[in-house]
Amino acid sequence: MEDNRETLLINANIEISAIALQAVVENAKIIAGRDKDGRYRLDTAQKTGEMISRFLFEKDFESYAKDISNYQH
């Protein structure tokens, strides 16, 4: 992501659907391809984190986080 804002890398437990995770894994495998031994060499957890970070940036999570009404269930 190209942006001038300061960002931090955090570890968080989040809940996503199994279908979403399956799609990330399948698509990441397609993009990465197999190595000479037929194995996939990719970190799907890292790719999932990258995708979620990009989604939060594009959907303006910063504004969402600033709105106090979003902290109530």
N, C-alpha and C positions, 0 to 999 in steps of 0.2 A: 504494500500500500504506500503510495506516495502522498505524504501529508506533512505539514509543518508542525502539527500539534505534537506535544510530548506524549508518548504512550508508555505504558508499563506492561510487562508480561506477567500475568497472574495465573495461578492454577486454581481452578474452580470445578466443583462437581455440578454438572448440569443434567437436566433430563431432556432427552430427545427420543423420538420414536425409533423403533427398531428398523422401520422402513427407511428412514432418513440415513441412519448409520450404514445400512446395507447398500444404499445408493452411493454413499461416499466411498465405501470400500470397493465396490464394483467399478465405479468410474475411475478411481485412482489407479486400479490395476490396469485398466485399459490405457490410461495415459502413460503409466510407467513402463508397461511392457515387461516381458520376461528377460532375464539375463541368459548368458550362454548355457547355463545349467538348467534352464527352464523355470527358475524361481523368480518370484516377485521380490524386489528389493525396495521396499517403501515403508514408511512409518505412517500407518493409517490414522493413528491418534494425532500425530502432528498435522497431517492434512486436514483432519476434522477441525482441529483448533484454528488452523489458517482460514478455513472456510467460514467458521463461526465468527472469527474476528472481522473478516471482510464484510460479512452480512451485517454485523453490528455497526460497523463504520458506515456502510452504504445506507442503512435504515436509520441513521442518526440516533444511536443509543445514548449519546451524550445528552441530547435534549430530553429524551425519555427519562434518563436518570435524574435530571434537574427538576423534573415535574413531581412535586411531593405527592400528588394524588395517585401516582403509580405505585406508591409504597403501601397502599391499603388493598386488602383483598376484596 
